[in-house]
């Protein structure tokens, strides 16, 4: 699980970020917040965050000065600078000191999500995979949550390995390996299983195939028919009671 610190002198911004991070369910933990660069640099050792949101304009110590000190202390820290329009060019200078991204206020939930997914993936590439295995098994029970998510959302035709990986902040190929290692079945196979088991239930009740296809997330009847026969060894109509 990635640890996040929020550093901004505006309480409203800090609250917005906390609410957004909690709702996105990306496997993040908010470990601390600060209202100034001085407060942040004095407490960062207690939190040791992986990601820090940092306002560029703060009293006593601005975001750039804080970032220089923080990155020197924690070279792998991912800093996301928050900046107002008037400071945009000023914020661009941050890239030279190791800041990974900057967001223009007012920030949107989509921008926060996209930036976090990118940062999380970069962090995971640097951390040994075995460490992430331990974290998945002992922090947030991510695989269990993903199974529950698939079981509840298999009707959505847009759901797939890539969309689920983005939803939970994982690299798709890494999630695929982890899911199979933990469950003994591939993620796509588990999704198909959820859909087909429900389809069998509908077939036995005599529901029309094109209706069932749509309700289990495979709206193309021809493709659904192929999936159903591959999974059950029978054609859909043979399952009617």
Secondary structure, DSSP 8 states (H G I E B T S, - for coil): -EEEEEE-S-HHHHHHHHHHHHHHTSSEEEEEEESSHHHHHHHHHHH--SEEEEES--SSS-HHHHHHHHHHH-TT-EEEEEE-GGGHHHHHGGGGGT--EEEESS--HHHHHHHHHHHHHHHHHHS-HHHHHHHIIIII-HHHHHHHHHHHHTT-TT--HHHHHHHHT--HHHHHHHHHHHHSS-HHHHHHHHHHHHHHHHHHTT--HHHHHHHTT---HHHHHHHHHHHHSS-GGGG--
